[in-house]
């Protein structure tokens, strides 16, 4: 039973990291395309679309690493003797 929970937790972390990587890649592509074109709307897209995508990817990555620390589930489920 514990192995199945560990596998589910690992799969959850991997899917969150993949989503974080996709957000960061999308943000970097937006940043790249806005740097090619010199226009005021390009700066707006840079600041309003690209930067938040990268920031969301970074925060999701950090959250996925911190939220599933090994041993946190066993500490919360154990009963004091």
Protein Blocks (a to p, Z undefined) as FASTA:
>chain_A
ZZmmmmmmmmmmmmmmmmmmmmmmmmmmmmmmmmmpgcfklmmmmmmmmmmmmmmmmmmm
mmmmmmmcghklmmmmpccZZ
